[in-house]
Amino acid sequence: MARLVHSDASGPVEVKVGAESKWICMCGLSKKKPFCDGSHKACSGEEAGKLYRYVDGKRVETT
């Protein structure tokens, strides 16, 4: 089942677990959800007000 998820976050959120930091994915692109795997770097260069899809790791502007 395909699903369209709206997210305007462009980076992870840090969560402290004791003295250790865990990074939670907020962009929706991580392959290791709920943890960040650095996939948010693909969001770099997105323009405000535009809608994008990510297919096989490539950004496609949606109208």
PyMOL Python script that loads the backbone (N, CA, C, O; Angstrom):
from pymol import cmd

cmd.read_pdbstr("""\
ATOM      1  N   MET A   1       0.849  -1.176   0.000  1.00  0.00           N
ATOM      2  CA  MET A   1       0.000   0.000   0.000  1.00  0.00           C
ATOM      3  C   MET A   1       0.891   1.235   0.000  1.00  0.00           C
ATOM      4  O   MET A   1       1.788   1.352   0.835  1.00  0.00           O
ATOM      5  N   ALA A   2       0.655   2.143  -0.916  1.00  0.00           N
ATOM      6  CA  ALA A   2       1.403   3.400  -0.967  1.00  0.00           C
ATOM      7  C   ALA A   2       0.739   4.432  -0.072  1.00  0.00           C
ATOM      8  O   ALA A   2      -0.470   4.385   0.157  1.00  0.00           O
ATOM      9  N   ARG A   3       1.531   5.354   0.425  1.00  0.00           N
ATOM     10  CA  ARG A   3       1.023   6.356   1.361  1.00  0.00           C
ATOM     11  C   ARG A   3       1.784   7.654   1.156  1.00  0.00           C
ATOM     12  O   ARG A   3       3.011   7.638   1.048  1.00  0.00           O
ATOM     13  N   LEU A   4       1.089   8.761   1.103  1.00  0.00           N
ATOM     14  CA  LEU A   4       1.709  10.068   1.010  1.00  0.00           C
ATOM     15  C   LEU A   4       1.739  10.668   2.407  1.00  0.00           C
ATOM     16  O   LEU A   4       0.699  10.838   3.044  1.00  0.00           O
ATOM     17  N   VAL A   5       2.940  10.987   2.878  1.00  0.00           N
ATOM     18  CA  VAL A   5       3.110  11.535   4.220  1.00  0.00           C
ATOM     19  C   VAL A   5       3.697  12.927   4.095  1.00  0.00           C
ATOM     20  O   VAL A   5       4.752  13.102   3.485  1.00  0.00           O
ATOM     21  N   HIS A   6       3.033  13.912   4.662  1.00  0.00           N
ATOM     22  CA  HIS A   6       3.506  15.294   4.613  1.00  0.00           C
ATOM     23  C   HIS A   6       4.540  15.509   5.715  1.00  0.00           C
ATOM     24  O   HIS A   6       4.289  15.204   6.881  1.00  0.00           O
ATOM     25  N   SER A   7       5.690  16.029   5.341  1.00  0.00           N
ATOM     26  CA  SER A   7       6.718  16.377   6.316  1.00  0.00           C
ATOM     27  C   SER A   7       7.479  17.568   5.795  1.00  0.00           C
ATOM     28  O   SER A   7       7.934  17.568   4.651  1.00  0.00           O
ATOM     29  N   ASP A   8       7.625  18.594   6.629  1.00  0.00           N
ATOM     30  CA  ASP A   8       8.421  19.739   6.204  1.00  0.00           C
ATOM     31  C   ASP A   8       9.717  19.832   7.005  1.00  0.00           C
ATOM     32  O   ASP A   8      10.443  20.822   6.915  1.00  0.00           O
ATOM     33  N   ALA A   9       9.999  18.797   7.787  1.00  0.00           N
ATOM     34  CA  ALA A   9      11.252  18.750   8.547  1.00  0.00           C
ATOM     35  C   ALA A   9      12.394  18.394   7.603  1.00  0.00           C
ATOM     36  O   ALA A   9      12.223  17.600   6.678  1.00  0.00           O
ATOM     37  N   SER A  10      13.545  18.981   7.841  1.00  0.00           N
ATOM     38  CA  SER A  10      14.687  18.695   6.980  1.00  0.00           C
ATOM     39  C   SER A  10      15.858  18.084   7.745  1.00  0.00           C
ATOM     40  O   SER A  10      16.976  18.010   7.233  1.00  0.00           O
ATOM     41  N   GLY A  11      15.594  17.654   8.960  1.00  0.00           N
ATOM     42  CA  GLY A  11      16.654  17.044   9.750  1.00  0.00           C
ATOM     43  C   GLY A  11      16.088  16.283  10.930  1.00  0.00           C
ATOM     44  O   GLY A  11      14.893  16.372  11.210  1.00  0.00           O
ATOM     45  N   PRO A  12      16.932  15.535  11.625  1.00  0.00           N
ATOM     46  CA  PRO A  12      16.494  14.707  12.745  1.00  0.00           C
ATOM     47  C   PRO A  12      16.326  15.505  14.042  1.00  0.00           C
ATOM     48  O   PRO A  12      16.719  16.667  14.137  1.00  0.00           O
ATOM     49  N   VAL A  13      15.734  14.847  15.023  1.00  0.00           N
ATOM     50  CA  VAL A  13      15.583  15.408  16.366  1.00  0.00           C
ATOM     51  C   VAL A  13      16.447  14.577  17.310  1.00  0.00           C
ATOM     52  O   VAL A  13      16.406  13.347  17.275  1.00  0.00           O
ATOM     53  N   GLU A  14      17.213  15.239  18.139  1.00  0.00           N
ATOM     54  CA  GLU A  14      18.061  14.547  19.111  1.00  0.00           C
ATOM     55  C   GLU A  14      17.248  14.201  20.352  1.00  0.00           C
ATOM     56  O   GLU A  14      16.532  15.042  20.896  1.00  0.00           O
ATOM     57  N   VAL A  15      17.369  12.950  20.791  1.00  0.00           N
ATOM     58  CA  VAL A  15      16.733  12.493  22.023  1.00  0.00           C
ATOM     59  C   VAL A  15      17.844  11.945  22.908  1.00  0.00           C
ATOM     60  O   VAL A  15      18.603  11.070  22.489  1.00  0.00           O
ATOM     61  N   LYS A  16      17.939  12.459  24.131  1.00  0.00           N
ATOM     62  CA  LYS A  16      18.969  11.997  25.075  1.00  0.00           C
ATOM     63  C   LYS A  16      18.437  10.789  25.837  1.00  0.00           C
ATOM     64  O   LYS A  16      17.341  10.820  26.398  1.00  0.00           O
ATOM     65  N   VAL A  17      19.237   9.725  25.847  1.00  0.00           N
ATOM     66  CA  VAL A  17      18.939   8.517  26.615  1.00  0.00           C
ATOM     67  C   VAL A  17      20.101   8.352  27.573  1.00  0.00           C
ATOM     68  O   VAL A  17      21.141   7.795  27.221  1.00  0.00           O
ATOM     69  N   GLY A  18      19.913   8.847  28.801  1.00  0.00           N
ATOM     70  CA  GLY A  18      21.027   8.910  29.734  1.00  0.00           C
ATOM     71  C   GLY A  18      22.047   9.890  29.184  1.00  0.00           C
ATOM     72  O   GLY A  18      21.713  11.041  28.903  1.00  0.00           O
ATOM     73  N   ALA A  19      23.276   9.449  29.029  1.00  0.00           N
ATOM     74  CA  ALA A  19      24.329  10.312  28.485  1.00  0.00           C
ATOM     75  C   ALA A  19      24.481  10.130  26.973  1.00  0.00           C
ATOM     76  O   ALA A  19      25.301  10.797  26.342  1.00  0.00           O
ATOM     77  N   GLU A  20      23.691   9.229  26.401  1.00  0.00           N
ATOM     78  CA  GLU A  20      23.802   8.900  24.986  1.00  0.00           C
ATOM     79  C   GLU A  20      22.760   9.658  24.155  1.00  0.00           C
ATOM     80  O   GLU A  20      21.623   9.835  24.594  1.00  0.00           O
ATOM     81  N   SER A  21      23.144  10.095  22.974  1.00  0.00           N
ATOM     82  CA  SER A  21      22.220  10.761  22.060  1.00  0.00           C
ATOM     83  C   SER A  21      21.710   9.768  21.025  1.00  0.00           C
ATOM     84  O   SER A  21      22.474   8.966  20.488  1.00  0.00           O
ATOM     85  N   LYS A  22      20.417   9.830  20.755  1.00  0.00           N
ATOM     86  CA  LYS A  22      19.792   9.075  19.669  1.00  0.00           C
ATOM     87  C   LYS A  22      19.163  10.108  18.745  1.00  0.00           C
ATOM     88  O   LYS A  22      18.619  11.108  19.213  1.00  0.00           O
ATOM     89  N   TRP A  23      19.232   9.878  17.451  1.00  0.00           N
ATOM     90  CA  TRP A  23      18.689  10.820  16.476  1.00  0.00           C
ATOM     91  C   TRP A  23      17.483  10.177  15.793  1.00  0.00           C
ATOM     92  O   TRP A  23      17.591   9.115  15.180  1.00  0.00           O
ATOM     93  N   ILE A  24      16.331  10.842  15.912  1.00  0.00           N
ATOM     94  CA  ILE A  24      15.072  10.336  15.383  1.00  0.00           C
ATOM     95  C   ILE A  24      14.779  11.016  14.039  1.00  0.00           C
ATOM     96  O   ILE A  24      14.848  12.241  13.930  1.00  0.00           O
ATOM     97  N   CYS A  25      14.456  10.222  13.028  1.00  0.00           N
ATOM     98  CA  CYS A  25      14.161  10.734  11.693  1.00  0.00           C
ATOM     99  C   CYS A  25      12.881  11.565  11.719  1.00  0.00           C
ATOM    100  O   CYS A  25      11.855  11.132  12.243  1.00  0.00           O
ATOM    101  N   MET A  26      12.958  12.753  11.150  1.00  0.00           N
ATOM    102  CA  MET A  26      11.783  13.611  11.027  1.00  0.00           C
ATOM    103  C   MET A  26      11.454  13.902   9.565  1.00  0.00           C
ATOM    104  O   MET A  26      10.375  14.417   9.267  1.00  0.00           O
ATOM    105  N   CYS A  27      12.368  13.580   8.650  1.00  0.00           N
ATOM    106  CA  CYS A  27      12.132  13.873   7.232  1.00  0.00           C
ATOM    107  C   CYS A  27      11.313  12.773   6.560  1.00  0.00           C
ATOM    108  O   CYS A  27      10.684  13.008   5.528  1.00  0.00           O
ATOM    109  N   GLY A  28      11.320  11.573   7.144  1.00  0.00           N
ATOM    110  CA  GLY A  28      10.560  10.463   6.581  1.00  0.00           C
ATOM    111  C   GLY A  28      11.316   9.634   5.558  1.00  0.00           C
ATOM    112  O   GLY A  28      10.750   8.691   5.005  1.00  0.00           O
ATOM    113  N   LEU A  29      12.569   9.952   5.290  1.00  0.00           N
ATOM    114  CA  LEU A  29      13.315   9.251   4.251  1.00  0.00           C
ATOM    115  C   LEU A  29      14.221   8.129   4.763  1.00  0.00           C
ATOM    116  O   LEU A  29      14.731   7.342   3.965  1.00  0.00           O
ATOM    117  N   SER A  30      14.427   8.043   6.069  1.00  0.00           N
ATOM    118  CA  SER A  30      15.359   7.060   6.635  1.00  0.00           C
ATOM    119  C   SER A  30      14.926   5.631   6.347  1.00  0.00           C
ATOM    120  O   SER A  30      13.739   5.306   6.391  1.00  0.00           O
ATOM    121  N   LYS A  31      15.893   4.793   6.056  1.00  0.00           N
ATOM    122  CA  LYS A  31      15.647   3.354   5.875  1.00  0.00           C
ATOM    123  C   LYS A  31      15.735   2.624   7.222  1.00  0.00           C
ATOM    124  O   LYS A  31      15.465   1.425   7.298  1.00  0.00           O
ATOM    125  N   LYS A  32      16.118   3.355   8.290  1.00  0.00           N
ATOM    126  CA  LYS A  32      16.270   2.767   9.623  1.00  0.00           C
ATOM    127  C   LYS A  32      15.274   3.366  10.616  1.00  0.00           C
ATOM    128  O   LYS A  32      15.578   3.464  11.805  1.00  0.00           O
ATOM    129  N   LYS A  33      14.089   3.768  10.148  1.00  0.00           N
ATOM    130  CA  LYS A  33      13.095   4.409  11.011  1.00  0.00           C
ATOM    131  C   LYS A  33      12.867   3.579  12.261  1.00  0.00           C
ATOM    132  O   LYS A  33      12.818   2.352  12.170  1.00  0.00           O
ATOM    133  N   PRO A  34      12.730   4.183  13.393  1.00  0.00           N
ATOM    134  CA  PRO A  34      12.553   5.619  13.599  1.00  0.00           C
ATOM    135  C   PRO A  34      13.871   6.389  13.682  1.00  0.00           C
ATOM    136  O   PRO A  34      13.859   7.598  13.914  1.00  0.00           O
ATOM    137  N   PHE A  35      15.000   5.716  13.497  1.00  0.00           N
ATOM    138  CA  PHE A  35      16.287   6.370  13.662  1.00  0.00           C
ATOM    139  C   PHE A  35      16.777   7.005  12.361  1.00  0.00           C
ATOM    140  O   PHE A  35      16.466   6.531  11.268  1.00  0.00           O
ATOM    141  N   CYS A  36      17.536   8.067  12.493  1.00  0.00           N
ATOM    142  CA  CYS A  36      18.110   8.783  11.361  1.00  0.00           C
ATOM    143  C   CYS A  36      19.261   7.979  10.767  1.00  0.00           C
ATOM    144  O   CYS A  36      20.088   7.431  11.495  1.00  0.00           O
ATOM    145  N   ASP A  37      19.308   7.912   9.433  1.00  0.00           N
ATOM    146  CA  ASP A  37      20.445   7.287   8.753  1.00  0.00           C
ATOM    147  C   ASP A  37      21.160   8.274   7.825  1.00  0.00           C
ATOM    148  O   ASP A  37      21.989   7.879   7.005  1.00  0.00           O
ATOM    149  N   GLY A  38      20.826   9.574   7.966  1.00  0.00           N
ATOM    150  CA  GLY A  38      21.463  10.605   7.153  1.00  0.00           C
ATOM    151  C   GLY A  38      20.736  10.899   5.848  1.00  0.00           C
ATOM    152  O   GLY A  38      21.184  11.744   5.073  1.00  0.00           O
ATOM    153  N   SER A  39      19.630  10.220   5.592  1.00  0.00           N
ATOM    154  CA  SER A  39      18.892  10.419   4.341  1.00  0.00           C
ATOM    155  C   SER A  39      18.360  11.834   4.176  1.00  0.00           C
ATOM    156  O   SER A  39      18.053  12.253   3.059  1.00  0.00           O
ATOM    157  N   HIS A  40      18.245  12.581   5.280  1.00  0.00           N
ATOM    158  CA  HIS A  40      17.727  13.955   5.208  1.00  0.00           C
ATOM    159  C   HIS A  40      18.630  14.859   4.362  1.00  0.00           C
ATOM    160  O   HIS A  40      18.215  15.944   3.953  1.00  0.00           O
ATOM    161  N   LYS A  41      19.844  14.422   4.104  1.00  0.00           N
ATOM    162  CA  LYS A  41      20.742  15.217   3.255  1.00  0.00           C
ATOM    163  C   LYS A  41      20.158  15.388   1.861  1.00  0.00           C
ATOM    164  O   LYS A  41      20.486  16.348   1.164  1.00  0.00           O
ATOM    165  N   ALA A  42      19.286  14.454   1.444  1.00  0.00           N
ATOM    166  CA  ALA A  42      18.627  14.560   0.142  1.00  0.00           C
ATOM    167  C   ALA A  42      17.644  15.733   0.106  1.00  0.00           C
ATOM    168  O   ALA A  42      17.276  16.196  -0.973  1.00  0.00           O
ATOM    169  N   CYS A  43      17.215  16.218   1.280  1.00  0.00           N
ATOM    170  CA  CYS A  43      16.276  17.343   1.364  1.00  0.00           C
ATOM    171  C   CYS A  43      16.956  18.678   1.116  1.00  0.00           C
ATOM    172  O   CYS A  43      16.283  19.687   0.903  1.00  0.00           O
ATOM    173  N   SER A  44      18.264  18.696   1.142  1.00  0.00           N
ATOM    174  CA  SER A  44      19.019  19.925   0.920  1.00  0.00           C
ATOM    175  C   SER A  44      18.654  20.517  -0.435  1.00  0.00           C
ATOM    176  O   SER A  44      18.653  19.814  -1.446  1.00  0.00           O
ATOM    177  N   GLY A  45      18.347  21.795  -0.453  1.00  0.00           N
ATOM    178  CA  GLY A  45      18.015  22.468  -1.707  1.00  0.00           C
ATOM    179  C   GLY A  45      16.542  22.491  -2.043  1.00  0.00           C
ATOM    180  O   GLY A  45      16.156  23.060  -3.063  1.00  0.00           O
ATOM    181  N   GLU A  46      15.700  21.881  -1.205  1.00  0.00           N
ATOM    182  CA  GLU A  46      14.262  21.975  -1.441  1.00  0.00           C
ATOM    183  C   GLU A  46      13.818  23.424  -1.310  1.00  0.00           C
ATOM    184  O   GLU A  46      14.335  24.163  -0.472  1.00  0.00           O
ATOM    185  N   GLU A  47      12.868  23.828  -2.133  1.00  0.00           N
ATOM    186  CA  GLU A  47      12.352  25.184  -2.083  1.00  0.00           C
ATOM    187  C   GLU A  47      11.054  25.223  -1.289  1.00  0.00           C
ATOM    188  O   GLU A  47      10.196  24.353  -1.438  1.00  0.00           O
ATOM    189  N   ALA A  48      10.919  26.244  -0.443  1.00  0.00           N
ATOM    190  CA  ALA A  48       9.704  26.412   0.361  1.00  0.00           C
ATOM    191  C   ALA A  48       8.494  26.549  -0.558  1.00  0.00           C
ATOM    192  O   ALA A  48       8.565  27.204  -1.598  1.00  0.00           O
ATOM    193  N   GLY A  49       7.398  25.934  -0.172  1.00  0.00           N
ATOM    194  CA  GLY A  49       6.161  26.038  -0.934  1.00  0.00           C
ATOM    195  C   GLY A  49       6.034  25.043  -2.076  1.00  0.00           C
ATOM    196  O   GLY A  49       5.002  25.001  -2.746  1.00  0.00           O
ATOM    197  N   LYS A  50       7.078  24.232  -2.311  1.00  0.00           N
ATOM    198  CA  LYS A  50       7.013  23.219  -3.362  1.00  0.00           C
ATOM    199  C   LYS A  50       6.843  21.844  -2.723  1.00  0.00           C
ATOM    200  O   LYS A  50       7.211  21.630  -1.567  1.00  0.00           O
ATOM    201  N   LEU A  51       6.286  20.929  -3.485  1.00  0.00           N
ATOM    202  CA  LEU A  51       6.033  19.572  -3.014  1.00  0.00           C
ATOM    203  C   LEU A  51       6.941  18.620  -3.776  1.00  0.00           C
ATOM    204  O   LEU A  51       7.051  18.697  -5.000  1.00  0.00           O
ATOM    205  N   TYR A  52       7.591  17.720  -3.040  1.00  0.00           N
ATOM    206  CA  TYR A  52       8.524  16.774  -3.648  1.00  0.00           C
ATOM    207  C   TYR A  52       8.161  15.344  -3.283  1.00  0.00           C
ATOM    208  O   TYR A  52       7.617  15.078  -2.211  1.00  0.00           O
ATOM    209  N   ARG A  53       8.471  14.426  -4.195  1.00  0.00           N
ATOM    210  CA  ARG A  53       8.405  12.993  -3.937  1.00  0.00           C
ATOM    211  C   ARG A  53       9.837  12.487  -4.033  1.00  0.00           C
ATOM    212  O   ARG A  53      10.660  13.044  -4.759  1.00  0.00           O
ATOM    213  N   TYR A  54      10.117  11.434  -3.298  1.00  0.00           N
ATOM    214  CA  TYR A  54      11.432  10.801  -3.386  1.00  0.00           C
ATOM    215  C   TYR A  54      11.210   9.375  -3.860  1.00  0.00           C
ATOM    216  O   TYR A  54      10.565   8.569  -3.189  1.00  0.00           O
ATOM    217  N   VAL A  55      11.763   9.080  -5.042  1.00  0.00           N
ATOM    218  CA  VAL A  55      11.604   7.768  -5.654  1.00  0.00           C
ATOM    219  C   VAL A  55      12.991   7.185  -5.871  1.00  0.00           C
ATOM    220  O   VAL A  55      13.811   7.755  -6.591  1.00  0.00           O
ATOM    221  N   ASP A  56      13.245   6.049  -5.245  1.00  0.00           N
ATOM    222  CA  ASP A  56      14.553   5.389  -5.349  1.00  0.00           C
ATOM    223  C   ASP A  56      15.696   6.353  -5.015  1.00  0.00           C
ATOM    224  O   ASP A  56      16.739   6.344  -5.670  1.00  0.00           O
ATOM    225  N   GLY A  57      15.487   7.186  -3.987  1.00  0.00           N
ATOM    226  CA  GLY A  57      16.516   8.099  -3.523  1.00  0.00           C
ATOM    227  C   GLY A  57      16.658   9.366  -4.342  1.00  0.00           C
ATOM    228  O   GLY A  57      17.530  10.186  -4.054  1.00  0.00           O
ATOM    229  N   LYS A  58      15.818   9.549  -5.365  1.00  0.00           N
ATOM    230  CA  LYS A  58      15.898  10.743  -6.208  1.00  0.00           C
ATOM    231  C   LYS A  58      14.696  11.645  -5.952  1.00  0.00           C
ATOM    232  O   LYS A  58      13.567  11.178  -5.800  1.00  0.00           O
ATOM    233  N   ARG A  59      14.966  12.948  -5.909  1.00  0.00           N
ATOM    234  CA  ARG A  59      13.909  13.934  -5.669  1.00  0.00           C
ATOM    235  C   ARG A  59      13.209  14.283  -6.979  1.00  0.00           C
ATOM    236  O   ARG A  59      13.852  14.546  -7.996  1.00  0.00           O
ATOM    237  N   VAL A  60      11.869  14.280  -6.930  1.00  0.00           N
ATOM    238  CA  VAL A  60      11.046  14.639  -8.083  1.00  0.00           C
ATOM    239  C   VAL A  60      10.046  15.679  -7.612  1.00  0.00           C
ATOM    240  O   VAL A  60       9.298  15.436  -6.665  1.00  0.00           O
ATOM    241  N   GLU A  61      10.025  16.854  -8.275  1.00  0.00           N
ATOM    242  CA  GLU A  61       9.060  17.886  -7.913  1.00  0.00           C
ATOM    243  C   GLU A  61       7.679  17.449  -8.387  1.00  0.00           C
ATOM    244  O   GLU A  61       7.517  16.999  -9.522  1.00  0.00           O
ATOM    245  N   THR A  62       6.689  17.583  -7.516  1.00  0.00           N
ATOM    246  CA  THR A  62       5.319  17.217  -7.811  1.00  0.00           C
ATOM    247  C   THR A  62       4.496  18.477  -7.969  1.00  0.00           C
ATOM    248  O   THR A  62       4.662  19.427  -7.203  1.00  0.00           O
ATOM    249  N   THR A  63       3.621  18.500  -8.941  1.00  0.00           N
ATOM    250  CA  THR A  63       2.787  19.697  -9.150  1.00  0.00           C
ATOM    251  C   THR A  63       1.442  19.542  -8.496  1.00  0.00           C
ATOM    252  O   THR A  63       0.612  20.449  -8.569  1.00  0.00           O
TER     253      THR A  63
END
""", "prot")
cmd.dss("prot")
cmd.show_as("cartoon", "prot")
cmd.util.cbc("prot")
cmd.orient("prot")
